[in-house]
Amino acid sequence: MSSPSTEVSPGWWAFVAFFVLAIALWLLMRNMFTRLRRMNLAEKQRQQEAERVRQELAERARGMDVPRGTEDSAGLGDGPEEGERRGDEV
């Protein structure tokens, strides 16, 4: 009489391997999307901070009440008018 076999068939090992790989892929994708979301949020925060700084500087400039491009601004104007060149440019 033959006893029942305790060996596992190759088909069963293929199923287990496929299942393990599917779980690993799912975990890697989840990690990737989490990192992408964090990167996008960090980029948005940097952009918001830069916009806040620009607005703050614009408010300070308005508070100084110095018109742009005048000689009183000690050379801090808009630069040369269109068509004109600065003398130090080559």
Steps between C-alpha positions, in 0.01 A plus 500: 500500500615843418490777754372849414771726361622785719662685211338819371435522130686754283166663416444582865850657528432708189176626655676590826784675313251700291307600813817610681617704199156663470511606866856634460399699193197642681716611794759661270231687304338623821836627625572672166165680495545610861840650416362673190216649703747630759720649228201675341390639836853623575519669157165671557617622841821640346298680234259641759791616716666669202171673410454613861854647503433678167179649636671605821781672307246673276314629805825627651587674172157666496555604861826673409309717253792517256395502135685245290751620246573842654847637569418523873500123525885490478513285189234255614261585217366279224826506307559644153202589291423283203743569217762645732806313621692529817859616458650206688339235280708349223 
